Amino acid sequence: MKNVTITVEDSVLEWARVEAARRGTSVSRMLGDFMAELQRREDAYERAYLAWRTDERSWQARPAAAVRSASPQRGSPRKAADSGAAA
């Protein structure tokens, strides 16, 4: 493990000391845990992004018929019922 020197506002340091005490840990440990969690989140996001980018299926266009069938139809019974026209 390495030591790091940081500069923070006095009010931030006071909050960090109180928060660390409330959690039963040190400011140093709390900051180390925070940075480790941030690293895990960033790494997981990067892996998911790269998996999405390399998934060729996501870049293929759907056939026009599939797009049309997924669109709502005008004058459908559901729309008529929602507008109060059908009773």
Wavefront OBJ file of the C-alpha trace (Angstrom):
o trace
v 0.000 0.000 0.000
v 1.066 3.551 -0.706
v 0.364 6.765 1.165
v -1.269 9.728 -0.548
v -1.435 13.345 0.523
v -4.595 15.232 -0.386
v -5.789 18.792 0.078
v -9.380 19.409 1.154
v -11.364 22.221 2.690
v -11.422 22.241 6.500
v -15.196 21.701 6.537
v -14.844 18.662 4.259
v -12.160 17.153 6.470
v -14.287 17.725 9.568
v -17.228 16.006 7.890
v -14.980 13.110 6.802
v -13.682 12.643 10.356
v -17.189 12.576 11.798
v -18.422 10.236 9.053
v -15.461 7.888 9.498
v -16.045 7.777 13.249
v -19.731 7.087 12.689
v -18.774 4.187 10.413
v -16.139 2.911 12.831
v -13.247 3.415 10.435
v -10.570 5.959 9.562
v -10.677 8.738 6.991
v -7.848 6.994 5.175
v -9.716 3.670 5.030
v -12.962 5.377 4.046
v -11.264 7.183 1.138
v -9.471 4.004 0.077
v -12.752 2.065 0.092
v -14.469 4.856 -1.846
v -11.797 4.866 -4.540
v -11.803 1.057 -4.784
v -15.601 1.069 -5.240
v -15.316 3.792 -7.886
v -12.700 1.707 -9.698
v -14.968 -1.378 -9.624
v -17.910 0.601 -11.006
v -15.850 2.203 -13.753
v -14.313 -1.153 -14.720
v -17.739 -2.824 -14.826
v -19.131 0.012 -16.949
v -16.162 -0.168 -19.323
v -16.567 -3.950 -19.704
v -20.293 -3.595 -20.414
v -19.677 -0.795 -22.902
v -17.022 -2.780 -24.749
v -19.263 -5.859 -24.827
v -22.042 -3.745 -26.330
v -19.708 -2.172 -28.885
v -18.389 -5.567 -30.031
v -21.842 -7.183 -30.234
v -22.378 -7.063 -33.994
v -26.039 -7.980 -33.625
v -26.769 -4.576 -32.107
v -25.468 -2.904 -35.278
v -27.655 -4.854 -37.696
v -30.802 -3.142 -38.907
v -34.103 -4.942 -38.513
v -36.054 -5.695 -41.686
v -38.594 -2.983 -42.570
v -41.514 -5.402 -42.042
v -40.367 -6.045 -38.458
v -40.207 -2.310 -37.768
v -43.712 -1.748 -39.179
v -45.205 -4.626 -37.193
v -43.746 -3.234 -33.966
v -45.374 0.185 -34.541
v -48.875 0.856 -33.171
v -51.609 0.759 -35.824
v -53.861 3.774 -36.409
v -57.453 3.201 -35.494
v -56.647 0.145 -33.404
v -59.370 -1.053 -30.999
v -57.214 -0.055 -28.046
v -56.891 3.548 -29.226
v -60.631 3.734 -29.916
v -61.392 2.401 -26.437
v -58.982 4.856 -24.842
v -60.596 7.827 -26.603
v -64.091 6.791 -25.542
v -65.278 6.226 -29.157
v -65.971 2.523 -28.657
v -68.518 1.503 -26.050
l 1 2 3 4 5 6 7 8 9 10 11 12 13 14 15 16 17 18 19 20 21 22 23 24 25 26 27 28 29 30 31 32 33 34 35 36 37 38 39 40 41 42 43 44 45 46 47 48 49 50 51 52 53 54 55 56 57 58 59 60 61 62 63 64 65 66 67 68 69 70 71 72 73 74 75 76 77 78 79 80 81 82 83 84 85 86 87
